Structure formats: C-alpha cells, structure tokens
Amino acid sequence: MTAHKNDALIPPQATDSDKALEALKAISGPVAGLVDVLWTTPLQKRHGDWRNAVFSALRDHESELANLADRLDNVQSIFIQATLEAMKTHIAEKREALRNAVLNTAIGTDLDDSEQSLLIRYIGELTPLHLLLLKYLSCNQKEYGKEKSYANLKGLYQKHMIQKQGYAECDVPEHIFKLLCMDLDSRGLARFSSSLEDFGGISNPSPLGTVSYNQDSETIAITPLGHDFLRYISAPPDAAYAEPS
C-alpha cells in the first residue's frame, strides 16, 4: 500500500498493551483491590521494609563504617543484588540474612567481591531449612562426622534441632532431607561422602579407581566456604558466628 503524505497526521491505533493498561485503570470494586494487593502493595511494602531494615542496621553500626569510600562500589553492587533477592521473598530468615550480608560488606569483610556476590546468590537460592541444616553441621561435627548413612544423620539432626532447639519444621520427609544435603554439597558449602548409605538401605560404593574407604574417616563435613557463608549472613558483632575449632 502506498503511503500518503498525510498519514503522519492520522492518530496511531491503540495497541494491545495500551488497551490492557486502560482496562487496569478502569478497574474498580473488588478487582481493583485485588490488583493493589497482588501488585502495588507488596512491592511498595517489601521495598520500604527492606530499605528501613538495612538503613537501621547501618545506623546501629555507624562507628564501624570507617573507610567506606574505599569499597563503596562493591557495597552498592551488593546492596542492589541483595535488594533484588529481598523483593522476591517474604521469608523473614532470608531477608535477615540478606540484610546481614549487606551490613558485613559495608563494615568490611575478608571475602573478595566475587565471593560476596556468590553468597548473596546462595541466600536467594536456599531455604531456611538449608540454613538450619548448615548451622547444625557447623557446630556438631563430632556428633555426626563419621556417620555411615543418611538415615542416621537425619535422626541425629532432627533429635538435636527438634528436641533441643525446638525447630519443628526440621521434621521433613527423607527425600527432602536428602535434597537439602545435596543442595549444600553442590554449592560447595558441605561435603557428603559417596560411601554414605542412602535411605532404604541402598549403598553408594565409591567409584572404581578411587582410594578404598576408611571406616574411621569422616563422611560428612562443612567446608571453609560453608563457614564463610554462615559468618557472612550473621549479624555483627554476632558475626559472633565463630568457626568451631
């Protein structure tokens, strides 16, 4: 079709996006309330709560923010990354971990910039159940270190966390517990030997060509990165998380 010189004077036709936007503006009654509850309200509230939590923590530790200008670029990057993760969750434990990570970055940490960014990503990926299991592994090495099966480890973990600590949510099915362990292992936060007997009595012999399994060696351990992670998500001066000796 040949364009006419007056085509530029013809008002553009409304697109589907324009029509959808106008439809949203025209919504009233219960549906309007639903749009507000599902979109505007949670974004605004989460952002406001997150910003206030971070700024309050920074004020409480203002005396520890010496030489902040030297690491300002990384502090800004970590804050932005943590903010994106915080906006995606309502879970208090995850938002607290993200706040503590930002605070530790601002105060100064011996972790390099890349490791800090990696650990922020881990906070977003992991659940409070992962964090509880990792904290248990960090403090009870002598109790579980030479266990021979996931069933025994699960029994020790739940006895400690439920009976002694009161965390009823740690009573999880076997397949969930195994998944928690594998998630920590795949991220390099903990190590679980291939010799550990799986649930249901299924053995996992070491691959051919590896050194034969020593019955007295440790089968489960938290890694240095796991200790770094727990320290990074702990609030100072509690960064009071101290690596067990």
Backbone torsions as a table, in degrees:
resi	resn	phi	psi	omega
1	MET	NA	135.6	-178.6
2	THR	-79.0	130.4	179.3
3	ALA	-78.0	136.6	176.1
4	HIS	-93.2	151.1	-176.7
5	LYS	-65.7	-17.3	-179.3
6	ASN	-94.2	3.7	-178.9
7	ASP	-60.5	-31.5	-178.9
8	ALA	-63.8	-19.3	-178.6
9	LEU	-87.1	-10.5	-178.7
10	ILE	-79.9	125.8	-179.3
11	PRO	-58.2	138.4	179.2
12	PRO	-65.5	147.3	178.8
13	GLN	-77.7	146.4	179.6
14	ALA	-66.4	134.5	177.1
15	THR	-85.3	171.7	177.3
16	ASP	-61.9	-36.8	179.1
17	SER	-64.6	-41.5	178.1
18	ASP	-61.3	-43.0	-178.8
19	LYS	-65.3	-39.3	179.1
20	ALA	-65.3	-40.2	179.1
21	LEU	-64.2	-42.9	178.9
22	GLU	-64.9	-36.7	179.2
23	ALA	-64.3	-39.8	177.7
24	LEU	-64.4	-40.1	179.7
25	LYS	-64.6	-29.1	-175.9
26	ALA	-87.0	-7.3	-177.6
27	ILE	-66.4	139.1	177.1
28	SER	-142.5	173.6	177.6
29	GLY	72.8	-153.1	-175.5
30	PRO	-57.3	-35.8	-178.8
31	VAL	-66.1	-38.7	177.9
32	ALA	-61.2	-40.8	177.5
33	GLY	-63.2	-36.8	179.5
34	LEU	-66.5	-42.5	177.6
35	VAL	-59.4	-41.4	-179.2
36	ASP	-66.2	-42.7	-177.9
37	VAL	-67.4	-37.5	-175.2
38	LEU	-87.1	-18.6	-174.4
39	TRP	-123.9	-72.9	-171.6
40	THR	-64.4	-52.1	-173.2
41	THR	-60.1	-51.4	-177.9
42	PRO	-63.6	-37.1	179.0
43	LEU	-64.3	-47.3	-179.0
44	GLN	-65.6	-44.3	-177.2
45	LYS	-67.4	-45.1	-179.2
46	ARG	-63.2	-42.7	-179.9
47	HIS	-64.7	-43.0	-179.8
48	GLY	-65.4	-44.7	179.6
49	ASP	-63.2	-41.4	-179.5
50	TRP	-65.3	-48.0	-179.8
51	ARG	-59.4	-44.8	-179.1
52	ASN	-64.7	-38.8	-179.5
53	ALA	-65.0	-43.6	-179.4
54	VAL	-67.8	-47.6	-177.4
55	PHE	-65.4	-35.4	177.3
56	SER	-65.4	-41.8	178.8
57	ALA	-64.6	-40.4	178.7
58	LEU	-64.2	-40.1	178.2
59	ARG	-63.5	-41.1	-178.9
60	ASP	-64.3	-23.8	-177.9
61	HIS	-117.0	27.1	-175.0
62	GLU	-57.6	-35.6	-177.6
63	SER	-68.3	-14.6	-177.8
64	GLU	-98.9	4.5	-175.2
65	LEU	-95.1	36.9	179.1
66	ALA	-66.1	146.2	177.4
67	ASN	57.7	30.1	-179.8
68	LEU	-60.2	-33.3	-177.9
69	ALA	-60.7	-27.9	-178.0
70	ASP	-68.6	-23.3	-177.7
71	ARG	-125.7	22.0	-173.8
72	LEU	-61.4	-39.5	-179.1
73	ASP	-59.7	-45.2	-179.3
74	ASN	-69.9	-38.0	176.8
75	VAL	-58.5	-43.9	179.0
76	GLN	-64.0	-42.4	-179.9
77	SER	-63.7	-44.5	-180.0
78	ILE	-66.5	-39.0	178.7
79	PHE	-62.5	-44.4	179.6
80	ILE	-63.9	-45.4	-179.8
81	GLN	-63.0	-43.6	179.9
82	ALA	-67.1	-35.2	178.3
83	THR	-63.1	-42.6	178.0
84	LEU	-60.9	-40.2	178.1
85	GLU	-69.8	-40.0	-178.5
86	ALA	-65.5	-33.2	-179.3
87	MET	-70.8	-16.1	-176.4
88	LYS	-94.0	-0.9	-175.7
89	THR	-140.3	148.5	173.5
90	HIS	-103.1	-2.1	-172.0
91	ILE	-75.6	118.4	-172.7
92	ALA	-59.6	-40.0	-177.6
93	GLU	-63.4	-38.0	179.9
94	LYS	-71.3	-41.8	-180.0
95	ARG	-67.0	-35.0	176.8
96	GLU	-67.0	-41.5	178.3
97	ALA	-62.6	-40.7	178.8
98	LEU	-65.6	-42.4	177.8
99	ARG	-61.2	-45.2	-179.8
100	ASN	-63.4	-36.3	178.9
101	ALA	-64.5	-44.6	177.8
102	VAL	-61.1	-43.7	-179.1
103	LEU	-63.0	-43.7	179.6
104	ASN	-66.0	-34.6	175.4
105	THR	-65.1	-42.9	-179.2
106	ALA	-65.9	-40.7	-179.8
107	ILE	-70.5	-35.4	-178.5
108	GLY	119.6	132.5	-178.9
109	THR	-140.6	157.0	178.9
110	ASP	-83.8	-0.4	175.5
111	LEU	-76.3	139.8	179.1
112	ASP	-76.4	167.7	-173.6
113	ASP	-58.7	-40.7	-178.2
114	SER	-65.8	-40.3	179.9
115	GLU	-67.0	-38.6	177.3
116	GLN	-61.1	-44.8	179.4
117	SER	-62.8	-40.9	178.0
118	LEU	-60.9	-44.1	-176.8
119	LEU	-70.0	-32.3	173.4
120	ILE	-61.4	-42.1	178.5
121	ARG	-62.4	-39.7	179.0
122	TYR	-62.4	-39.2	178.4
123	ILE	-58.6	-40.8	179.5
124	GLY	-67.0	-34.9	-175.1
125	GLU	-82.5	-32.0	-173.8
126	LEU	-91.6	160.8	-179.6
127	THR	-106.6	168.5	174.7
128	PRO	-56.6	-30.4	177.3
129	LEU	-64.4	-39.0	175.4
130	HIS	-61.2	-43.6	-176.9
131	LEU	-65.6	-40.4	178.7
132	LEU	-64.0	-41.9	179.0
133	LEU	-64.6	-42.4	-179.7
134	LEU	-64.7	-39.5	178.0
135	LYS	-64.7	-38.9	176.7
136	TYR	-62.2	-46.2	-179.1
137	LEU	-61.9	-32.4	-176.5
138	SER	-72.3	-24.9	-171.5
139	CYS	-112.8	-3.9	-172.2
140	ASN	-132.4	35.8	-176.5
141	GLN	-56.3	-41.3	-178.2
142	LYS	-67.1	-27.4	-177.5
143	GLU	-75.1	-40.7	-172.2
144	TYR	-114.2	-11.0	-166.0
145	GLY	-52.0	-32.1	-176.2
146	LYS	-113.8	22.3	178.2
147	GLU	-63.0	151.1	-175.0
148	LYS	-106.0	-5.1	-177.2
149	SER	-148.9	155.3	175.2
150	TYR	-66.1	-31.9	179.8
151	ALA	-63.5	-43.8	178.7
152	ASN	-66.4	-41.7	178.5
153	LEU	-61.4	-44.9	179.0
154	LYS	-60.1	-40.6	179.2
155	GLY	-63.1	-45.9	178.3
156	LEU	-63.2	-44.8	-178.6
157	TYR	-60.8	-48.7	-176.5
158	GLN	-70.8	-35.0	176.2
159	LYS	-60.9	-43.4	-178.9
160	HIS	-70.8	-48.3	-172.5
161	MET	-76.7	-33.1	-177.7
162	ILE	-88.9	-50.5	-175.7
163	GLN	-76.4	-40.0	-176.3
164	LYS	-90.9	-36.5	-174.8
165	GLN	-104.2	-17.0	177.0
166	GLY	81.8	19.0	179.7
167	TYR	-90.2	86.2	-177.7
168	ALA	-62.7	-26.9	-178.1
169	GLU	-66.9	-11.6	179.3
170	CYS	-77.5	-5.9	177.2
171	ASP	-81.4	83.4	-174.4
172	VAL	-111.8	157.4	176.4
173	PRO	-62.8	161.1	-177.5
174	GLU	-58.1	-43.6	-175.9
175	HIS	-67.4	-30.7	176.9
176	ILE	-71.8	-42.6	178.8
177	PHE	-60.2	-44.9	178.9
178	LYS	-61.5	-39.7	179.0
179	LEU	-64.1	-40.0	177.4
180	LEU	-59.1	-45.0	179.9
181	CYS	-62.4	-45.4	-177.8
182	MET	-66.3	-35.7	177.9
183	ASP	-63.8	-42.3	178.1
184	LEU	-66.2	-39.6	-179.5
185	ASP	-65.9	-44.6	-176.1
186	SER	-66.6	-21.6	178.6
187	ARG	-96.2	3.8	177.2
188	GLY	74.7	18.6	-178.7
189	LEU	-90.3	-24.9	177.9
190	ALA	-150.4	163.1	179.6
191	ARG	-128.1	134.1	178.7
192	PHE	-125.0	121.7	-175.4
193	SER	-63.2	145.2	175.6
194	SER	-67.2	-13.3	179.8
195	SER	-81.4	-9.4	-179.9
196	LEU	-63.0	132.5	177.6
197	GLU	-72.2	130.5	-178.6
198	ASP	-75.7	169.4	174.7
199	PHE	-62.0	146.3	-178.6
200	GLY	85.5	8.8	177.2
201	GLY	76.9	18.0	179.8
202	ILE	-85.1	122.5	-178.7
203	SER	-86.3	153.6	178.3
204	ASN	-124.7	79.5	-178.5
205	PRO	-61.6	149.8	178.5
206	SER	-63.7	148.7	-179.9
207	PRO	-60.4	152.8	177.8
208	LEU	-59.6	142.5	176.5
209	GLY	92.8	-4.9	178.9
210	THR	-95.4	165.1	178.8
211	VAL	-65.3	139.2	-178.5
212	SER	-60.8	147.6	-174.8
213	TYR	-71.1	129.5	177.3
214	ASN	-91.4	119.7	-176.4
215	GLN	-60.8	-23.3	-177.6
216	ASP	-95.5	-1.1	-178.1
217	SER	-83.2	159.5	179.0
218	GLU	-72.0	141.9	-179.6
219	THR	-108.5	-15.6	-176.3
220	ILE	-139.8	136.4	179.1
221	ALA	-160.0	146.2	170.6
222	ILE	-81.7	145.4	-176.9
223	THR	-94.1	167.2	173.7
224	PRO	-56.1	-38.2	177.5
225	LEU	-64.4	-35.6	177.0
226	GLY	-62.9	-41.8	176.5
227	HIS	-65.1	-41.2	177.6
228	ASP	-59.6	-42.5	-178.7
229	PHE	-61.3	-48.3	-179.2
230	LEU	-64.0	-37.5	177.8
231	ARG	-66.7	-38.4	-177.2
232	TYR	-68.5	-31.5	-176.9
233	ILE	-97.6	6.8	177.0
234	SER	-95.4	143.3	-178.2
235	ALA	-76.6	130.7	173.5
236	PRO	-72.6	149.4	-0.4
237	PRO	-80.1	3.8	174.5
238	ASP	-61.0	-23.3	178.3
239	ALA	-47.7	20.1	141.2
240	ALA	-41.6	-13.4	168.5
241	TYR	-72.9	118.0	177.8
242	ALA	-115.7	132.2	179.0
243	GLU	-62.6	124.4	-179.6
244	PRO	-58.1	141.0	-178.6
245	SER	-91.2	NA	NA
